[in-house]
Amino acid sequence: MNITTALETRKSIRAYLDKPVPREEIEGILAKALRSPSATNIQPWNIYVVTGEVLEKIKKDNLELFQEGIRPTIEEPELTGPFKERRRELAIDLFNLLGIKREDKEKRKDWTARGHKYFDAPAALILTTSNYAAGGTWSLLGIGALLQSICLAALESELGTCVSEQGVSYHEVLRKYLSIPAEEDIVISIALGYPDPDHPANKLTSKREPIDKVAHWFGFE
Ligand SMILES: Cc1cc2nc3c(=O)[nH]c(=O)nc-3n(C[C@H](O)[C@H](O)[C@H](O)COP(=O)(O)O)c2cc1C
């Protein structure tokens, strides 16, 4: 797969086939993705690769906390302006595809619950960073680069991904089952598995602003 195809076809996959992902496939993806850049090569990442019974336990506990109405360890940021509008558009497009009406709070909640169990993916990656305070922005930028590399490399194995904040909502659950030490900060998760081609959520192609709205050009005239 060439780079253009990978960049154009990667999208968030929110429904998966019930088919395990072999460890070797994930090792192959990580071997490539770990070539991602990081400031002064600090390689600020730790990756917890989870499947099977451990993942099932995490999904169950996450779901229980969500159903009990427990707030996430780190609250979502309050979005304003165009960020708020773009998030709203995403939700509208997704719920339209799923046939869930705005006023149907129960179904919307059920959908949100799926995020807490990695959209039923057979595998999940939990990304943490050590010494976050020391690494600061550099750590997060490095993990951002790694995220995209993992999502692109996965395509070559016909695997789908969804980067998910929801998957790291409850730090205590992840620390418990994955023995994540206190000196590591939990940053983000990636759901990983073979995409369910028939699920409506996977038909979504999210919108993007046109180039000229986000790029500012100088010196070309
Ligand atoms: C840092 C980050 C956190 C995300 N968290 C979630 C999430 O919790 N739930 C979800 O359904 N999608 C999540 N996503 C996926 C985004 O919604 C998605 O990338 C965006 O809408 C663009 O769509 P695309 O990935 O299909 O191109 C997350 C993406 C990123 C980069």
The ligand as a Gaussian input file, in Angstrom:
#p B3LYP/6-31G(d) Opt

LIG

0 1
 C       -6.870000      11.975000      20.474000
 C       -8.078000      11.331000      19.847000
 C       -9.087000      10.854000      20.670000
 C      -10.213000      10.228000      20.106000
 N      -11.168000       9.709000      20.936000
 C      -12.260000       9.118000      20.389000
 C      -13.245000       8.555000      21.229000
 O      -13.135000       8.560000      22.458000
 N      -14.344000       7.969000      20.652000
 C      -14.493000       7.921000      19.282000
 O      -15.501000       7.377000      18.818000
 N      -13.550000       8.434000      18.457000
 C      -12.441000       9.031000      18.985000
 N      -11.469000       9.537000      18.155000
 C      -11.635000       9.439000      16.690000
 C      -12.030000      10.798000      16.114000
 O      -13.383000      11.051000      16.372000
 C      -11.736000      10.762000      14.605000
 O      -10.356000      10.616000      14.398000
 C      -12.212000      12.016000      13.883000
 O      -13.603000      12.162000      13.975000
 C      -11.818000      11.985000      12.405000
 O      -12.382000      10.842000      11.786000
 P      -11.496000       9.723000      11.101000
 O      -10.533000       9.193000      12.125000
 O      -12.491000       8.670000      10.673000
 O      -10.789000      10.346000       9.959000
 C      -10.331000      10.120000      18.698000
 C       -9.288000      10.601000      17.881000
 C       -8.164000      11.175000      18.445000
 C       -7.046000      11.633000      17.551000

